[in-house]
Amino acid sequence: MTLDTDIIFTTEQQKTTGNVLPLLHEIRHALDTLVDEKKPTIIDLRRIPLSADDEEKLETFLGTGEVRAEISALGPTVLQETLYSGVWIETHYNEHDEVMGKFITIATAPHILLAQDSDMEAGLTRLTHDLDTPLPSTGGSSPDDPPVEQR
């Protein structure tokens, strides 16, 4: 193996890798699979050689849809629906706002947005406890009384 013939380096100076159109066809195929078989797909953009220009072309083509979600956990995560319902751009940042991961998620909703069973069980326990605990006395102790303070 020689360095100049067997290894491809993608740098910001490289204008294009030629991977945008094949990637868009892969996204189309994944969306078809989602519609027909209800099977989601995640494409890791960091594992595909793409130049900065390629990423810009891809994001421009996919556009911006109506739904955007942000998650704050170990650095921000931004989920942006594209113009194509079911196709999402998912970007994970570290605490210094550096991109740590970037994915195209083809799903009804990104899995990261779905509540986990253990979290729902904890939420149920907390809600049950809070409903059984009287509010500070300034008039009422039921949800039908005017709110006194937020928990």
Contacts in CASP RR format, 6 or more apart in sequence:
PFRMAT RR
TARGET T0000
AUTHOR 0000-0000-0000
METHOD contacts of the structure
MODEL  1
MTLDTDIIFTTEQQKTTGNVLPLLHEIRHALDTLVDEKKPTIIDLRRIPL
SADDEEKLETFLGTGEVRAEISALGPTVLQETLYSGVWIETHYNEHDEVM
GKFITIATAPHILLAQDSDMEAGLTRLTHDLDTPLPSTGGSSPDDPPVEQ
R
1 7 0 8 1.000
8 17 0 8 1.000
8 49 0 8 1.000
10 17 0 8 1.000
10 49 0 8 1.000
10 50 0 8 1.000
10 51 0 8 1.000
11 51 0 8 1.000
12 51 0 8 1.000
12 52 0 8 1.000
14 51 0 8 1.000
14 53 0 8 1.000
15 51 0 8 1.000
15 53 0 8 1.000
16 51 0 8 1.000
16 53 0 8 1.000
16 54 0 8 1.000
16 57 0 8 1.000
17 49 0 8 1.000
17 50 0 8 1.000
17 51 0 8 1.000
17 54 0 8 1.000
18 54 0 8 1.000
19 48 0 8 1.000
19 49 0 8 1.000
19 50 0 8 1.000
19 54 0 8 1.000
20 50 0 8 1.000
20 54 0 8 1.000
20 57 0 8 1.000
20 58 0 8 1.000
20 61 0 8 1.000
23 43 0 8 1.000
23 48 0 8 1.000
23 50 0 8 1.000
23 58 0 8 1.000
23 104 0 8 1.000
24 58 0 8 1.000
24 61 0 8 1.000
26 43 0 8 1.000
27 43 0 8 1.000
27 62 0 8 1.000
27 84 0 8 1.000
27 87 0 8 1.000
27 104 0 8 1.000
27 106 0 8 1.000
30 41 0 8 1.000
30 43 0 8 1.000
30 106 0 8 1.000
31 84 0 8 1.000
31 86 0 8 1.000
31 87 0 8 1.000
31 106 0 8 1.000
33 39 0 8 1.000
33 41 0 8 1.000
33 106 0 8 1.000
34 40 0 8 1.000
34 41 0 8 1.000
34 86 0 8 1.000
34 106 0 8 1.000
34 107 0 8 1.000
34 108 0 8 1.000
40 105 0 8 1.000
40 106 0 8 1.000
40 107 0 8 1.000
40 108 0 8 1.000
40 111 0 8 1.000
41 105 0 8 1.000
41 106 0 8 1.000
41 107 0 8 1.000
42 103 0 8 1.000
42 104 0 8 1.000
42 105 0 8 1.000
42 106 0 8 1.000
42 107 0 8 1.000
43 103 0 8 1.000
43 104 0 8 1.000
43 105 0 8 1.000
43 106 0 8 1.000
44 101 0 8 1.000
44 102 0 8 1.000
44 103 0 8 1.000
45 55 0 8 1.000
45 101 0 8 1.000
45 102 0 8 1.000
45 103 0 8 1.000
45 104 0 8 1.000
46 101 0 8 1.000
46 102 0 8 1.000
50 58 0 8 1.000
55 102 0 8 1.000
59 89 0 8 1.000
62 82 0 8 1.000
62 83 0 8 1.000
62 84 0 8 1.000
62 87 0 8 1.000
62 89 0 8 1.000
62 104 0 8 1.000
63 82 0 8 1.000
63 83 0 8 1.000
64 80 0 8 1.000
64 81 0 8 1.000
64 82 0 8 1.000
64 83 0 8 1.000
65 80 0 8 1.000
65 81 0 8 1.000
65 82 0 8 1.000
65 83 0 8 1.000
66 81 0 8 1.000
67 79 0 8 1.000
67 80 0 8 1.000
67 81 0 8 1.000
68 78 0 8 1.000
68 79 0 8 1.000
68 80 0 8 1.000
68 81 0 8 1.000
69 78 0 8 1.000
69 79 0 8 1.000
69 110 0 8 1.000
69 113 0 8 1.000
70 76 0 8 1.000
70 77 0 8 1.000
70 78 0 8 1.000
70 79 0 8 1.000
71 77 0 8 1.000
71 79 0 8 1.000
71 112 0 8 1.000
71 113 0 8 1.000
74 94 0 8 1.000
74 95 0 8 1.000
75 92 0 8 1.000
75 93 0 8 1.000
75 94 0 8 1.000
75 95 0 8 1.000
76 92 0 8 1.000
76 93 0 8 1.000
76 97 0 8 1.000
77 90 0 8 1.000
77 91 0 8 1.000
77 92 0 8 1.000
77 93 0 8 1.000
77 112 0 8 1.000
78 90 0 8 1.000
78 91 0 8 1.000
78 93 0 8 1.000
79 88 0 8 1.000
79 89 0 8 1.000
79 90 0 8 1.000
79 105 0 8 1.000
79 110 0 8 1.000
79 112 0 8 1.000
79 113 0 8 1.000
80 88 0 8 1.000
80 89 0 8 1.000
80 90 0 8 1.000
80 91 0 8 1.000
81 87 0 8 1.000
81 88 0 8 1.000
82 88 0 8 1.000
82 89 0 8 1.000
86 106 0 8 1.000
86 107 0 8 1.000
86 108 0 8 1.000
87 104 0 8 1.000
87 105 0 8 1.000
87 106 0 8 1.000
88 104 0 8 1.000
88 105 0 8 1.000
88 106 0 8 1.000
88 107 0 8 1.000
88 110 0 8 1.000
89 102 0 8 1.000
89 103 0 8 1.000
89 104 0 8 1.000
89 105 0 8 1.000
90 102 0 8 1.000
90 103 0 8 1.000
90 104 0 8 1.000
90 105 0 8 1.000
90 110 0 8 1.000
90 112 0 8 1.000
91 99 0 8 1.000
91 101 0 8 1.000
91 102 0 8 1.000
91 103 0 8 1.000
92 99 0 8 1.000
92 100 0 8 1.000
92 101 0 8 1.000
92 102 0 8 1.000
93 99 0 8 1.000
93 100 0 8 1.000
94 100 0 8 1.000
105 111 0 8 1.000
130 151 0 8 1.000
131 143 0 8 1.000
134 140 0 8 1.000
134 141 0 8 1.000
135 141 0 8 1.000
135 145 0 8 1.000
135 148 0 8 1.000
135 149 0 8 1.000
136 148 0 8 1.000
136 149 0 8 1.000
138 148 0 8 1.000
139 145 0 8 1.000
139 146 0 8 1.000
139 148 0 8 1.000
140 146 0 8 1.000
140 148 0 8 1.000
END
